[in-house]
Amino acid sequence: SPQPATPGWSQAFRSPRWAHLAGRTAGADIGYHFPATETLNALRETRTGAWSDINAEGPAAAVTRNFLTLWFAHGSNPANATYAYTLLPNRSAAETADYAENPSVVVIENSPSVQAVRHGSLGVVAAQFWNDARTTAGGITVDRKASVILQNDGAGLLDLAVADPTQANTSGLRITIDRAKGVLRRARGLD
C-alpha cells in the first residue's frame, strides 16, 4: 500500500516481497523484489550537502533534496549475514507485484563463498566466486576467485564470460561446466 511521502516518516516492514518507488518522470519508476524474508527498514528524510563534500573539484553550493532509504539491519558486527533483492527498473507497482508472484531470477546460492543467480527464461547463470578453492554453483565449478556468466541459448550453444575480480591471478583458472560434452571455441580475451 502507498506510504507517506513526507520527510520524517519511517517504518519497518516484516517479510516484504516487493517495494515500488514511483519516479518523477516517465520511465523513472523502480521496483524491488525481495526473495528472502527479512525486515526491510524505510526512512524518508531531507538531506543537505555539497558536491565538494565528496569531491574536492565539485561545486561548494549546498543542495537540499528529499531521499528515501531502504535497508536491512544486520547489527553492528554481523556474522554470515545476507540479503538479496532483484532490481526492476521501469516497472510499475502492478508489474513489480506480478514479478514478485513469479520471479524469473532465482537465488542459487548466497553465502560467503558464492553469490549465484539464475534467470530461467534467458538461460543465464551468473556467479561470483570469492575463494581460491574448488567451488560449485549453478553447474559451474571454478578453482579460483572468478566472476562467471554462462548463457545457454537453448539451441546447444553456451556463451561463457569470465573475469578475475582481483586482477591478480597469475596462475590461471580451471572452469568446469556441468553440461554435455561438445566443441569449445576460443573467444576474445582467452589465453
N, C-alpha and C positions, 0 to 999 in steps of 0.2 A: 504494500500500500504506500502511497506517496507520503513522504516525510517532510517536516518543516524546512523551509529554505532560509530561515533566519539565523544569523550568526549566534553562537552560544548554545545551539541545540546539540545534544549528544545522546547516544543510545547504544546499548549492547544488544545484538541480535543473536539468539541462540540457534545454532544449526541452520543458518540460512542456505538456501540452494542457489540463489542468484541475487544480483543487485543491478539496478539500471540507473545511469546518470544521463539526464536529458541535456543535450548540448544547446548552446545559444544560437547556433546557426545550423542550416540543413546539413546533414551528414556528420554532425559532431556528436551524436549520441554514442554511448558506450555501455556495453553490458559486461557483467562478470558472472561466471558460473563457478560455484564452489563445490567440487566433488566430495570433499571431506566435511564432516560435521564438526565445526568448531564455533566458538563465539566470535562474531565479527563486531568490532567496535567502530563507531562512526562519530565524527565531530565536525561541525561547521564552525568556522572561525574567520575572523578578519585578520590579515597579516600585513605588516608594513615593512618594507626593506628596499634597499637599493642594489642594482646590479653590481656596483662596486664592492658590496659586502662579500660577494663570492668570486669576483673577477676584478682585479685591480684596474683593468682597462675599461671596465663598464661605467655607464653613467652614474653619477653620485646622487641624482634626484631620487627622492623617496617615492615609492609606488605602493598604493594600498589596494588590495584585492580580497575578495572572499574565496575561501577554499573549503573543500570537503576532503577530509582524511578518513580513509578506511584502513583498519589494521587488525591483525591477530596478535593478542598479547601473550607472549611466551614467558614472561617474567624476566628478571634481571640477569640470570645466568642459566639459560635453558640447556638441557642436555637432551640430545636427539629430538628436538622439537622440529616439527614440519608444518608446512602449509602448502596448499595447491589452489590454483584458480586458472580459469580459461578466460582470456581477454577476448571480447566480442565487439570489435569496432563497428560503428554504423549500424547497430541493431536497436530496434525499438524495444520497449518494455515487453510487448507481446512476443516478439521474436526471441528475446532473451529468456522469457518464461518457457517458451516452446523448446528452446535448446536445452534448458535445464531438465526437462522431462525426458529428452532423448539425445544426450550429448554425443557428438561424433568424435571427440577427443577423450581418451580414457587413460588414466594414470596407470602405467605398468608397474613402476617402482618409484618410491620417493624415500630414499634412505641416505645416510652419509656417504655411501659408496656410489650410488647411481640415482640419477633422476631420469626417468624414461616415460615417454607417452606414445600412444598410437592413435592415428587418425584413420578410422576404418574405411570410409568411402574413398579416401585418397590413397590408401595403401602405404601410408608413411609411418615409420617408426623413427623417433628422434630420441637420442640418449646422450647424456653427459656422464662419463665415467671419471671418477675422481681419484682413483688409486692406481699405482703401478702394481697390479695384481690381476690374475686371470679372473674376469668378472663377466657375467652373462645377464642380459636383459633384453626382452623382446626378440629373441632369436639372434642377437648379436653378441659375440664374445670377443673381448679385447684383453690384451695383457699389459697395457699401459694406459695412462691418462689419455682420454680422447673425447672429442665431440663427434658423434656419428649420426648421419641421417641416411636412412635407407628407404627407397620407394619401390614398390612392386607395381608395375603398370597393369597387371592383370593379364598381360599377353606374353608372359615369360621373361620380360626384361626387368632387371633390377638396376636401379640407379643408386650409387653409393657416394656419399661425400664424407670426408674425414678431415678433421683438423686437430692439431695439437694445441690445447688451450694454454699450455705453459710456454710454448715456443722454445723449449729447452731440450726436447727429446732428441738425442743424437744416436740412440741405439736401435731405432726402428720400432715398428708396431706390428703385432700379429692380430689380424681380424679374421674371425670365423663366422660365416653366415649360415644359419640353420635353414638351408634350402636344398633342393635337389641339385646335383652337380650339373655344370654347364660350362659354357665358354666364358672366359674372363677377358674383357677388352680393356686395354690400358687407356686411361684418360689423362687430361691435363693435370700436371702437378704431381703425378705419382712417379716415384723413383724405385 
